[in-house]
Amino acid sequence: MSNGEVRKVSVQDIQLVQTLIERRLQLYMSKREVVSTFLIQVKIEPGFIELVWRKLEAENKGLFRAYHMRLIVKDHILRFNQLLERQVGLMRQVC
């Protein structure tokens, strides 16, 4: 879809991107991660991904609200773990 040629988008194209997005949502990937992954691995234009993503968000507001909250929690856990590792390193220096 990203090889420079202009063609009509089919229903199958939309369904493929929707399915790929849904799989990435289960992995709690951010929108930015999804777009960059698709661009590199599947060669799908970011604009097309964004369009399908917005449509999914509009149709599934509650799901995406919960998804965004989970992304925030995931980020907090990652930050906490980084701080904990740093604390362990500092404690080892003291001992």
C-alpha positions, 0 to 999 in steps of 0.5 A: 500500500506504500509503494508509491502507486495510487490505487483505490482502497478496498474493503479488504484493505480496510479490514486488514488494517483493522485486524492488524490494529486490533491485534496491536491493541491487545499488546497495548502498543501505542498509536505511534508504535502501531503506525511505525510498526505497520510502516516498517513491517507491512508498508502501510501508509501512516495516513491510512492507518490513522484513518482506520484508527480514528474510525475504530475510536469513533465506533468503540469509544468505551473500549478506547477510553479503557485502552488509553487508561491501560496505556497510562498504567503500563507507562507508570509501571515501566517508569516505576520499574526503572526507578526501582532498578535505579534504587537497587543500583544506588543501594548497592553502591552504599553497601 
